[in-house]
Amino acid sequence: MKVINKVEEVINSLIIKPGSRIYTAGNAATPQVLLNQIIKDTSIKDIELISVLLLGEISDLFNEEVCKRVTHRVIFSGPHSRKALNRGRATYQVMHLSDIPHQVNDYLRPDVVFLNISGPDRGGNYSYGTSVEGLPAAVESAKANGGIVIAEKNKQMPFILGPTIDESEIDFLIETDYPLPVSPVHQPDETAKKIGCLITELFITDGCTLQYGIGKVPEAVTDAIIDKGVKNIGIYSELFADAMRKLVKKKVVTNKFSDVDFSISSIFLASDKAGYDWLDYNSSVQSRPCDLTNNVLKIAQQHKMIAINSAIGVDLHGNIWADSLKSREIYSGIGGQADFLRGSYLSPGGFGIIAMESTTSKGISKIIDMCPEGITTTAIAADPVVIVTENGAFNPRGLNLVEHVVGIAHLAEPKTRDSLLKKIFDSPEFYKPREALRNKSPKGFTPYETVCRL
């Protein structure tokens, strides 16, 4: 391992040659010094950069000039890459989070890896820090093919227990010191609290295992869990953020029914420096690569796995989409949603849940008749996914198609619900749709008012 003093010594056109394929760490572990040198050095060109949600002060990486020199393969998009991805300046690499290590090793085969690490420990090992996902596979692939590993050792990066990289596998290391990107806590509003109450009252019980992300609904679920007095929670997740940290600190999380006595995740985000400091050498949490955290069979082995994810929209059949607004307009990525929705269903007592507000901030319904033509779906009608809005919860297990459409219509706000029901009742394709409303509520649908009182 060669320690360098200036980034220009390693990020230049003599080392990052034309034809290079780089796999870079992302999320809070985005190596901002290395990537900003790619932006700055215009002699570096004709290279590919594979990324999973790049954060931090690197927005110019996706401007028009840099995109002429760098081919971006974006596995999961974010605010920096979204415009470039939807203007033909970057390309969307479609894959499940669980499949990244396999595709990196067998198909993408990077010859350069950028890391943002912490350490070393007393054994000369460095932590991958706040983002592991496919990085061990990328390092393995690069080293097997004569490639190089370039790492920032960021003074503010926590040493998260789990997979490590030995100093012998790092070719170049530069010491840096800058704050990690943060994910602000979104305080739940009344709508989020309704959704959180429904999920917690109907599906979260003592000893279950949780997976969820960031946002108003996860915060609301966390508060509802604490209020309900749920005990002995386990955490097995692709993302660990402040809401889960709150549960660990309040001793709600014990992982009593897990194979291990610590929480597991592949990616870590915090709302402030204190949150990252809390992760440093903290034995209550450990990282794992995403082919383990998102392995459907591993998820299925968790005790009463409750996976809570969000979506952009759902149609009456139960098709769910989460990565795009239109068929070719990418918003985020496939991520691990399908992994957890299907794995949780295979877990005895488990549920895969899609939690979403019934309308957008502009008042447009997220519950629609048919999914947009050509849209990528993260769950199809045959996936028994529970869908929850502020109006109620719909569990499709054991129901036929017409019972699906009537139940899902009731998740919409009242005016849209009535419009959708009229369309259903007027449609000749559905078998006796009014039969699904024989009782006060349609089959599989639980109204908010019968469960919660806020």
C-alpha positions in Angstrom: 0.0 0.0 0.0 1.3 3.4 -1.0 0.3 6.4 1.0 -0.1 9.5 -1.2 -0.2 13.1 -0.1 -2.0 14.6 -3.1 -4.9 13.2 -4.9 -3.3 14.2 -8.3 -0.6 11.5 -7.7 -3.1 8.7 -8.2 -6.2 10.2 -10.0 -4.7 11.1 -13.3 -4.8 9.9 -16.9 -1.6 7.7 -16.4 -3.3 5.6 -13.8 -7.0 6.0 -14.7 -6.4 5.2 -18.3 -8.9 5.2 -21.2 -11.0 2.1 -21.0 -10.9 1.9 -17.2 -14.0 0.7 -15.5 -14.4 2.1 -11.9 -16.6 0.8 -9.2 -17.0 3.4 -6.5 -18.4 3.4 -3.0 -21.6 5.4 -2.6 -24.2 6.7 -0.1 -22.5 8.3 2.9 -19.2 6.6 1.9 -19.0 8.4 -1.4 -15.2 9.1 -1.9 -15.6 12.8 -2.6 -11.9 13.7 -2.9 -11.3 11.0 -5.5 -14.4 11.8 -7.5 -13.8 15.6 -7.5 -10.4 14.9 -9.0 -12.2 13.0 -11.8 -14.2 16.2 -12.4 -11.2 18.4 -12.3 -8.8 16.5 -14.5 -10.1 16.8 -18.0 -7.4 14.5 -19.4 -9.2 11.6 -17.7 -11.6 10.3 -20.4 -13.2 7.3 -22.0 -13.8 5.7 -18.7 -16.8 4.0 -17.0 -18.1 4.7 -13.5 -20.4 2.3 -11.7 -22.2 3.8 -8.7 -25.0 3.2 -6.1 -26.5 6.5 -5.0 -23.7 9.0 -4.9 -24.0 11.7 -2.2 -22.0 14.6 -1.0 -20.4 17.5 -2.8 -19.9 15.8 -6.2 -22.9 17.2 -8.3 -20.6 18.3 -11.1 -19.7 14.7 -11.8 -22.9 14.5 -13.8 -22.7 17.8 -15.7 -22.6 17.7 -19.5 -18.9 18.2 -19.9 -17.9 15.4 -17.4 -20.5 13.1 -19.0 -18.7 13.4 -22.3 -15.6 11.9 -20.7 -17.3 9.5 -18.2 -19.9 6.9 -19.0 -22.0 6.6 -15.8 -23.6 3.2 -15.1 -26.1 4.2 -12.3 -27.4 1.3 -10.3 -29.4 3.5 -8.0 -30.1 7.2 -8.8 -30.3 10.2 -6.5 -30.5 14.0 -6.8 -27.1 14.4 -8.4 -27.6 11.8 -11.2 -31.4 12.0 -11.9 -31.2 14.8 -14.5 -28.3 13.2 -16.4 -30.0 9.8 -16.3 -33.2 11.2 -17.8 -31.4 13.4 -20.4 -29.5 10.6 -22.1 -26.1 11.6 -20.5 -25.9 8.5 -18.2 -27.3 5.0 -18.3 -29.4 3.1 -15.8 -27.9 -0.3 -14.7 -31.1 -2.3 -13.8 -30.5 -4.9 -11.1 -31.7 -6.0 -7.7 -29.4 -5.0 -4.8 -28.9 -8.7 -4.0 -27.5 -9.3 -7.5 -24.8 -6.5 -7.5 -21.9 -8.7 -6.2 -22.7 -11.5 -8.7 -23.0 -9.1 -11.7 -19.8 -7.2 -10.6 -17.8 -10.4 -10.4 -19.1 -12.1 -13.5 -20.1 -9.4 -15.9 -19.1 -5.8 -15.0 -15.6 -6.7 -13.8 -14.2 -3.4 -12.7 -10.5 -2.8 -12.9 -10.4 0.2 -10.5 -12.2 0.5 -7.1 -12.7 3.7 -5.1 -13.3 3.3 -1.4 -13.9 5.6 1.6 -12.6 3.6 4.6 -11.9 3.7 8.3 -9.1 2.2 10.3 -6.9 0.3 10.5 -7.6 -1.9 13.5 -4.8 -3.7 15.3 -4.7 -6.4 12.6 -4.1 -3.9 9.8 -7.7 -4.2 8.6 -9.8 -1.3 7.3 -13.6 -1.0 7.6 -15.6 -0.4 4.5 -17.3 2.2 6.6 -20.9 3.2 6.0 -21.5 1.4 2.7 -20.6 -2.2 2.0 -23.1 -3.3 -0.6 -21.1 -4.8 -3.6 -17.7 -3.4 -2.6 -16.0 -6.7 -1.4 -17.0 -8.3 -4.7 -15.6 -5.3 -6.6 -12.3 -5.5 -4.8 -12.1 -9.2 -5.4 -12.8 -8.7 -9.1 -10.3 -5.9 -9.6 -7.5 -7.7 -7.8 -8.2 -11.0 -9.7 -7.8 -9.1 -13.0 -4.7 -7.1 -12.1 -6.7 -3.9 -11.2 -6.1 -1.4 -8.5 -7.9 -0.3 -5.3 -7.7 3.4 -4.3 -9.0 4.4 -0.9 -9.7 7.6 1.0 -9.1 7.1 4.7 -11.6 9.6 6.0 -10.9 10.7 9.6 -14.7 11.1 10.2 -15.7 7.7 8.8 -16.8 5.3 11.6 -15.2 1.8 11.8 -18.3 -0.4 11.4 -17.8 -3.9 12.4 -18.2 -6.5 9.7 -16.3 -7.2 6.4 -12.9 -5.5 6.3 -10.2 -5.0 3.7 -6.6 -5.8 4.5 -4.0 -3.1 3.9 -2.3 -5.5 1.4 -5.3 -5.2 -0.9 -5.2 -1.4 -1.1 -2.8 0.0 -3.7 -3.1 3.7 -2.9 -4.4 5.5 0.2 -4.9 9.2 0.8 -5.9 10.6 4.2 -8.9 12.9 4.1 -11.0 14.7 6.7 -14.5 15.9 5.8 -18.1 15.4 7.1 -20.1 12.6 5.8 -23.4 13.3 4.0 -26.3 13.3 6.3 -29.9 12.2 5.9 -32.3 14.6 7.7 -34.9 13.2 10.0 -38.4 13.7 8.5 -40.8 14.3 11.3 -44.0 12.4 10.6 -47.2 14.4 9.8 -50.7 13.2 10.5 -50.9 11.1 7.3 -47.6 9.3 8.2 -48.8 8.7 11.7 -51.9 7.1 10.4 -49.9 4.7 8.2 -47.4 4.0 11.0 -50.3 3.2 13.4 -51.9 0.8 11.0 -48.7 -1.1 10.2 -47.7 -1.3 13.9 -51.1 -2.4 15.2 -51.8 -4.9 12.5 -48.4 -6.4 11.8 -45.7 -5.6 14.3 -45.5 -7.9 17.3 -43.0 -9.0 20.0 -40.0 -10.8 18.5 -40.5 -9.7 14.8 -37.6 -8.7 12.6 -37.7 -5.3 10.9 -36.5 -3.8 7.6 -37.4 -0.2 6.6 -35.7 2.9 5.2 -35.8 6.6 5.9 -38.6 9.1 5.7 -41.8 10.2 7.5 -43.4 6.7 7.6 -40.4 4.9 9.1 -40.2 7.6 11.8 -43.9 7.1 12.4 -43.6 3.3 12.6 -40.7 3.7 15.1 -42.7 6.0 17.3 -45.7 3.6 17.1 -43.5 0.7 18.1 -42.3 2.5 21.2 -45.8 3.6 22.1 -47.2 0.0 21.7 -44.5 -1.4 23.9 -43.2 -4.0 21.4 -40.3 -6.0 22.7 -37.4 -8.1 21.5 -37.3 -6.6 17.9 -34.6 -7.8 15.5 -33.1 -5.7 12.7 -32.1 -7.3 9.4 -32.0 -4.6 6.8 -30.3 -3.2 3.7 -30.3 0.3 5.3 -29.8 1.3 8.9 -30.7 4.9 9.7 -31.6 7.1 12.8 -35.1 5.6 13.3 -33.5 2.1 13.9 -30.8 3.7 16.1 -33.6 5.0 18.3 -35.0 1.5 18.8 -31.6 0.1 19.6 -30.9 2.9 22.2 -34.3 2.3 23.8 -33.5 -1.4 24.2 -36.5 -2.3 22.0 -34.0 -4.1 19.7 -32.5 -7.2 21.3 -32.2 -9.6 18.3 -33.3 -12.3 20.7 -34.8 -14.5 18.0 -32.0 -13.9 15.5 -29.0 -16.1 14.8 -26.7 -13.2 16.0 -27.1 -10.7 18.8 -26.5 -7.6 16.7 -28.4 -5.8 14.0 -27.3 -6.3 10.4 -27.3 -3.9 7.5 -25.4 -3.2 4.3 -25.7 0.6 4.2 -25.7 3.1 7.1 -27.0 6.7 7.1 -27.2 9.2 10.0 -28.7 12.6 10.4 -25.6 14.1 12.0 -22.1 13.5 13.1 -23.2 12.1 16.5 -25.1 9.4 14.6 -22.0 8.3 12.7 -19.9 8.5 15.9 -22.4 6.2 17.5 -21.7 3.6 14.8 -17.9 3.6 15.5 -16.8 0.2 16.8 -20.4 -0.4 18.1 -21.0 -4.1 18.6 -24.8 -3.7 18.5 -24.6 -3.2 14.7 -22.6 -4.9 12.0 -22.4 -4.6 8.2 -22.7 -7.3 5.6 -22.5 -7.2 1.8 -25.8 -7.0 -0.1 -25.8 -10.5 -1.5 -26.2 -11.6 2.1 -28.5 -8.8 3.5 -30.7 -9.0 0.5 -30.6 -12.7 -0.2 -34.2 -13.8 -0.4 -33.5 -17.1 1.4 -31.6 -15.3 4.2 -34.5 -12.9 4.6 -36.9 -15.8 4.7 -34.9 -17.3 7.6 -35.5 -14.2 9.8 -38.0 -14.5 12.6 -41.4 -12.9 11.6 -39.8 -10.7 9.0 -41.6 -7.4 8.5 -40.3 -5.5 5.5 -41.7 -2.0 5.0 -41.0 -0.1 1.8 -42.5 2.7 -0.2 -43.6 3.1 -3.8 -44.4 5.7 -6.4 -47.6 4.0 -7.4 -49.9 0.9 -7.4 -52.6 -0.2 -9.8 -55.8 -2.0 -9.1 -54.3 -5.4 -9.8 -51.5 -4.9 -7.3 -48.7 -4.0 -9.6 -46.2 -1.8 -7.8 -43.5 0.5 -9.1 -40.9 2.3 -7.1 -38.0 3.3 -9.4 -39.5 5.4 -12.1 -42.2 8.0 -12.7 -42.8 7.0 -16.4 -41.5 4.0 -18.3 -38.2 5.6 -19.1 -38.0 8.4 -16.5 -35.9 6.9 -13.7 -36.3 8.4 -10.2 -34.3 6.0 -8.0 -33.6 2.4 -8.6 -34.9 -1.2 -8.1 -32.8 -1.4 -5.0 -33.7 -4.2 -2.6 -37.5 -3.8 -2.6 -38.3 -7.0 -4.5 -35.7 -8.9 -2.4 -37.4 -8.0 0.9 -41.0 -8.2 -0.3 -40.5 -11.8 -1.5 -38.2 -12.9 1.3 -40.5 -11.6 4.0 -43.4 -13.5 2.5 -41.4 -16.7 2.9 -40.7 -16.0 6.5 -43.2 -17.7 8.9 -45.4 -14.9 10.3 -43.7 -12.4 8.0 -45.2 -9.7 5.8 -43.9 -7.6 2.9 -45.5 -4.1 3.2 -45.8 -1.2 0.8 -46.5 2.0 2.8 -47.5 5.1 0.8 -49.6 8.2 1.0 -52.7 7.8 -1.2 -51.8 11.0 -3.1 -48.8 13.0 -4.1 -48.0 16.4 -2.6 -49.8 17.8 -5.7 -53.0 15.8 -4.9 -52.5 13.3 -7.7 -53.6 9.8 -6.7 -51.0 7.1 -6.4 -53.7 4.5 -6.6 -54.6 4.2 -10.3 -56.5 1.9 -12.6 -53.6 0.5 -14.7 -49.9 0.9 -14.3 -48.2 3.2 -16.9 -47.3 1.4 -20.1 -43.8 0.0 -20.0 -43.2 0.8 -16.3 -40.7 -1.4 -14.3 -42.6 -3.1 -11.5 -40.9 -4.1 -8.2 -43.9 -6.3 -7.4 -46.5 -7.8 -9.6 -50.1 -8.8 -8.9 -49.1 -12.3 -7.9 -46.8 -11.1 -5.2 -48.9 -11.1 -1.9 -47.8 -7.6 -0.8 -49.7 -5.8 1.9 -50.5 -2.2 0.8 -51.1 0.5 3.4 -52.2 4.1 3.0 -53.7 6.5 5.5 -57.1 5.2 4.6 -56.5 1.5 5.5 -54.5 -1.7 4.9 -55.1 -4.2 2.2 -53.9 -7.8 2.5 -54.3 -9.7 -0.8 -53.6 -13.2 0.5 -56.3 -15.7 -0.5 -58.1 -13.2 -2.7 -59.1 -13.4 -6.4 -58.5 -10.6 -8.9 -61.8 -8.8 -8.5 -61.3 -8.8 -4.7 -57.9 -7.3 -5.4 -59.2 -4.4 -7.4 -62.1 -3.6 -5.1 -59.9 -3.7 -2.0 -57.1 -1.6 -3.5 -59.6 1.0 -4.7 -60.5 1.6 -1.1 -56.9 2.6 -0.3 -57.4 5.7 -2.4 -58.8 9.0 -1.2 -62.6 9.1 -1.2 -63.2 10.9 -4.6 -60.7 8.7 -6.4 -62.0 5.6 -4.6 -65.5 6.3 -5.9 -64.3 6.9 -9.4 -62.3 3.7 -9.4 -65.2 1.7 -8.1 -67.5 3.0 -10.8 -64.9 2.0 -13.4 -64.7 -1.5 -11.8 -68.5 -1.9 -11.7 -68.9 -0.8 -15.3 -66.2 -3.1 -16.6 -67.4 -6.3 -18.2 -64.1 -8.1 -17.5 -64.5 -8.4 -13.8 -66.5 -11.3 -12.3 -69.3 -10.0 -10.1 -67.4 -7.1 -8.6 -70.3 -6.1 -6.3 -70.0 -9.5 -4.5 -66.7 -8.3 -3.1 -68.6 -5.6 -1.3 -71.2 -7.8 0.3 -69.8 -7.0 3.7 -69.3 -3.5 5.1 -65.6 -3.5 4.0 -64.2 -5.4 1.0 -62.4 -8.6 1.6 -58.8 -8.1 2.7 -59.3 -4.4 3.5 -59.0 -3.0 7.0 -60.2 0.7 7.3 -58.1 3.0 9.4 -61.0 3.9 11.7 -61.4 0.3 12.9 -57.8 0.1 14.1 -56.4 3.5 15.2 -57.6 6.7 16.8 -55.2 9.6 16.5 
